[in-house]
Amino acid sequence: MPSIDTFNEKLSTMLDANLTAKELAERIVIAALESEFGRSFTLTAGFAKMVNTLADSIVTNPDMRRQALAIASIYISKNRDNDQKNITQRT
């Protein structure tokens, strides 16, 4: 069964500010598909091509691109805040 918690965890670990819009879209798609269908689904034939096609669709559609980048921005911001908290706690 898909889990929003699994999706959140995956995005938290997969998104990075240094990625291109296409790479961010690919990682969002992968996180969604893994959360829905499981890790083994990523090993099926044609998975990479499917991710590429979906990511291309996202980045070439202005509304979908804006939404994907907004999602990525939220997770990247959270990661940055968590990193800052961890650094502060260590010192």
Secondary structure, 3 states (H helix, E strand, C coil): CCCHHHHHHHHHHHCCCCCCHHHHHHHHHHHHHHHHHCHHHHHCCCHHHHHHHHHHHHHHCHHHHHHHHHHHHHHHHHHHHHHHHHHHHHC
